[in-house]
Amino acid sequence: MSSCPHLDDTARPEPEPVTPDGCQECLAVGGRWVHLRLCTACGHVGCCDSSPRRHATAHHHGSGHPVVRSFEPGETWRWCYVHEALVGR
């Protein structure tokens, strides 16, 4: 178990991605991204902090949803914005 209660809470099923083809905001405006993150609370797909617009972090600040997971093939890690904690690799 991690030191973060948000990352330990795995009983809730993960939501379906709202935009499985990419970052929701970037797709709407024709933007680009580097890597994708999936909000485990609502299914929002946002771009990572290495992307120009950092939509995943912006979603956290706007919604308060604490945890994202990588939405990249083969990656299984999750990150809690509140506790700045990582689980998996």
C-alpha positions as CSV (number, residue, x, y, z in Angstrom):
1,M,0.0,0.0,0.0
2,S,1.1,3.6,-0.7
3,S,1.1,6.5,1.7
4,C,-1.7,8.1,-0.3
5,P,-5.3,7.1,0.5
6,H,-6.3,8.2,-3.0
7,L,-4.0,5.7,-4.6
8,D,-5.1,3.0,-2.2
9,D,-8.7,3.4,-3.2
10,T,-9.0,0.9,-6.1
11,A,-12.4,-0.6,-5.2
12,R,-14.2,1.8,-7.6
13,P,-14.3,0.7,-11.3
14,E,-12.3,2.9,-13.7
15,P,-14.5,5.1,-16.0
16,E,-14.4,4.8,-19.7
17,P,-12.3,7.5,-21.4
18,V,-14.3,10.4,-22.7
19,T,-12.1,10.8,-25.7
20,P,-10.2,7.6,-26.3
21,D,-8.5,9.1,-29.4
22,G,-6.6,11.8,-27.4
23,C,-6.6,14.8,-25.2
24,Q,-10.1,16.2,-25.0
25,E,-9.2,19.9,-25.2
26,C,-6.4,19.4,-27.8
27,L,-8.7,17.5,-30.1
28,A,-11.3,20.3,-29.8
29,V,-8.8,23.0,-31.0
30,G,-6.4,21.0,-33.2
31,G,-3.6,21.0,-30.6
32,R,-0.9,18.4,-30.0
33,W,0.2,16.4,-27.0
34,V,3.2,14.4,-25.9
35,H,1.6,11.8,-23.6
36,L,-1.9,11.2,-22.3
37,R,-3.4,10.9,-18.8
38,L,-6.8,9.4,-17.8
39,C,-8.6,10.9,-14.8
40,T,-9.7,7.9,-12.7
41,A,-12.7,9.8,-11.3
42,C,-14.5,10.9,-14.5
43,G,-12.6,9.5,-17.6
44,H,-11.3,12.9,-18.8
45,V,-8.3,12.3,-21.1
46,G,-5.8,15.1,-20.9
47,C,-2.2,15.8,-22.0
48,C,0.8,15.5,-19.7
49,D,2.9,18.3,-18.3
50,S,5.5,17.8,-21.1
51,S,2.7,18.9,-23.6
52,P,2.3,22.5,-24.5
53,R,-1.1,23.0,-22.7
54,R,-0.9,20.6,-19.7
55,H,-4.6,19.7,-19.8
56,A,-4.4,16.8,-17.3
57,T,-3.1,19.1,-14.6
58,A,-5.5,21.8,-15.5
59,H,-8.4,19.3,-15.2
60,H,-7.2,18.4,-11.7
61,H,-7.1,22.1,-10.7
62,G,-10.5,22.7,-12.1
63,S,-12.3,19.6,-10.9
64,G,-10.4,18.6,-7.8
65,H,-10.1,15.0,-9.0
66,P,-7.0,13.7,-7.4
67,V,-5.7,10.7,-9.5
68,V,-4.7,10.2,-13.1
69,R,-3.2,7.1,-14.6
70,S,-1.0,6.9,-17.7
71,F,-3.1,6.5,-20.8
72,E,-0.1,5.2,-22.8
73,P,0.1,1.6,-24.0
74,G,2.0,-0.6,-21.7
75,E,2.2,1.9,-18.8
76,T,0.2,1.1,-15.6
77,W,1.3,3.8,-13.1
78,R,-1.0,6.2,-11.3
79,W,-0.3,9.7,-9.9
80,C,-2.0,11.6,-7.1
81,Y,-1.8,15.3,-7.5
82,V,-2.9,16.0,-3.9
83,H,-0.1,14.0,-2.3
84,E,2.4,14.1,-5.1
85,A,2.5,10.3,-4.9
86,L,3.2,7.7,-7.6
87,V,2.3,4.0,-7.6
88,G,3.4,1.5,-10.3
89,R,5.9,2.1,-13.1
